[in-house]
Amino acid sequence: MTPLYYTPKEVAGLLRVSDDTVLDLIERGDLPALRISPRIIRIPIAAFDLWREGFRPRRRRVTISQEPEQTDASRVGAGEELPERARSIAG
C-alpha cells in the first residue's frame, strides 16, 4: 500500500533541513499540512510534491472543532429507578 502522507521528520530528511525548520514552514502556512491532533501533523505527499516544484497554494487555515453537546444533567434518568443491584451499590 502506497503511503499518502509524510511526517514532518520525513519531509525534513527529504529537504535536508531540521525538523524545526519544517514545523516553522508549516506554522507560517508556507508548507501545506494537516494537523490531525495537537501533536500529530501530516503532509500530503501530492501537496508536498507540488510545493517542491514551486506551486504555492493560497494560504488558508481551517479549524474543525466539535463542541461537546450540552445536556441537562437533571433530566438524565429522570423518572427512572435504579435496578436493585445498583441501588445496593449506590448506598
CYANA upper distance limits for C-alpha pairs under 8 A (distance plus 0.5 A):
  4 LEU  CA     44 PRO  CA      6.43
  4 LEU  CA     45 ILE  CA      6.17
  4 LEU  CA     46 ALA  CA      8.22
  5 TYR  CA     42 ARG  CA      6.34
  5 TYR  CA     43 ILE  CA      5.79
  5 TYR  CA     44 PRO  CA      4.85
  5 TYR  CA     45 ILE  CA      5.58
  6 TYR  CA     10 GLU  CA      6.35
  6 TYR  CA     11 VAL  CA      6.89
  6 TYR  CA     42 ARG  CA      6.23
  6 TYR  CA     43 ILE  CA      5.54
  6 TYR  CA     44 PRO  CA      6.79
  6 TYR  CA     45 ILE  CA      6.63
  7 THR  CA     11 VAL  CA      6.92
  7 THR  CA     41 ILE  CA      7.15
  7 THR  CA     42 ARG  CA      5.60
  7 THR  CA     43 ILE  CA      6.72
  8 PRO  CA     12 ALA  CA      6.59
  8 PRO  CA     19 ASP  CA      6.81
  8 PRO  CA     22 VAL  CA      6.69
  8 PRO  CA     23 LEU  CA      7.37
  8 PRO  CA     41 ILE  CA      7.44
  8 PRO  CA     42 ARG  CA      7.23
  8 PRO  CA     43 ILE  CA      7.55
  9 LYS  CA     13 GLY  CA      6.85
  9 LYS  CA     19 ASP  CA      6.04
  9 LYS  CA     22 VAL  CA      8.49
 10 GLU  CA     14 LEU  CA      6.84
 11 VAL  CA     15 LEU  CA      6.61
 11 VAL  CA     22 VAL  CA      7.64
 12 ALA  CA     16 ARG  CA      6.14
 12 ALA  CA     17 VAL  CA      5.55
 12 ALA  CA     18 SER  CA      6.09
 12 ALA  CA     19 ASP  CA      5.86
 12 ALA  CA     21 THR  CA      8.12
 12 ALA  CA     22 VAL  CA      6.50
 13 GLY  CA     17 VAL  CA      7.11
 13 GLY  CA     18 SER  CA      8.29
 17 VAL  CA     21 THR  CA      6.88
 17 VAL  CA     22 VAL  CA      7.86
 18 SER  CA     22 VAL  CA      7.22
 19 ASP  CA     23 LEU  CA      6.79
 20 ASP  CA     24 ASP  CA      6.56
 21 THR  CA     25 LEU  CA      6.75
 22 VAL  CA     26 ILE  CA      6.78
 22 VAL  CA     31 LEU  CA      8.39
 23 LEU  CA     27 GLU  CA      6.54
 24 ASP  CA     28 ARG  CA      6.60
 25 LEU  CA     29 GLY  CA      6.77
 25 LEU  CA     30 ASP  CA      5.63
 25 LEU  CA     31 LEU  CA      5.87
 26 ILE  CA     30 ASP  CA      6.36
 26 ILE  CA     31 LEU  CA      5.32
 26 ILE  CA     32 PRO  CA      6.95
 26 ILE  CA     33 ALA  CA      6.86
 29 GLY  CA     59 ARG  CA      6.66
 29 GLY  CA     60 ARG  CA      8.21
 29 GLY  CA     61 ARG  CA      8.40
 30 ASP  CA     56 ARG  CA      8.07
 30 ASP  CA     59 ARG  CA      8.13
 31 LEU  CA     48 PHE  CA      7.95
 31 LEU  CA     51 TRP  CA      7.55
 32 PRO  CA     43 ILE  CA      6.97
 32 PRO  CA     44 PRO  CA      8.15
 32 PRO  CA     47 ALA  CA      7.01
 32 PRO  CA     48 PHE  CA      7.53
 32 PRO  CA     51 TRP  CA      8.32
 33 ALA  CA     41 ILE  CA      7.25
 33 ALA  CA     42 ARG  CA      6.20
 33 ALA  CA     43 ILE  CA      4.93
 33 ALA  CA     44 PRO  CA      7.16
 34 LEU  CA     41 ILE  CA      6.12
 34 LEU  CA     42 ARG  CA      5.72
 34 LEU  CA     43 ILE  CA      6.67
 34 LEU  CA     44 PRO  CA      8.24
 35 ARG  CA     39 ARG  CA      8.27
 35 ARG  CA     40 ILE  CA      6.46
 35 ARG  CA     41 ILE  CA      4.95
 35 ARG  CA     42 ARG  CA      6.99
 36 ILE  CA     40 ILE  CA      5.80
 36 ILE  CA     41 ILE  CA      6.25
 36 ILE  CA     42 ARG  CA      7.70
 37 SER  CA     41 ILE  CA      7.69
 43 ILE  CA     47 ALA  CA      7.79
 43 ILE  CA     48 PHE  CA      7.12
 44 PRO  CA     48 PHE  CA      6.65
 45 ILE  CA     49 ASP  CA      6.61
 46 ALA  CA     50 LEU  CA      6.86
 47 ALA  CA     51 TRP  CA      6.56
 48 PHE  CA     52 ARG  CA      6.50
 49 ASP  CA     53 GLU  CA      6.84
 50 LEU  CA     54 GLY  CA      7.05
 50 LEU  CA     55 PHE  CA      5.92
 50 LEU  CA     56 ARG  CA      8.46
 51 TRP  CA     55 PHE  CA      5.36
 51 TRP  CA     56 ARG  CA      6.48
 71 THR  CA     76 VAL  CA      8.47
 72 ASP  CA     76 VAL  CA      7.36
 74 SER  CA     78 ALA  CA      7.53
 77 GLY  CA     81 GLU  CA      8.47
 82 LEU  CA     86 ALA  CA      6.32
 82 LEU  CA     87 ARG  CA      6.29
 83 PRO  CA     87 ARG  CA      6.76
 84 GLU  CA     88 SER  CA      6.88
 85 ARG  CA     89 ILE  CA      6.96
 86 ALA  CA     90 ALA  CA      6.47
 87 ARG  CA     91 GLY  CA      6.78
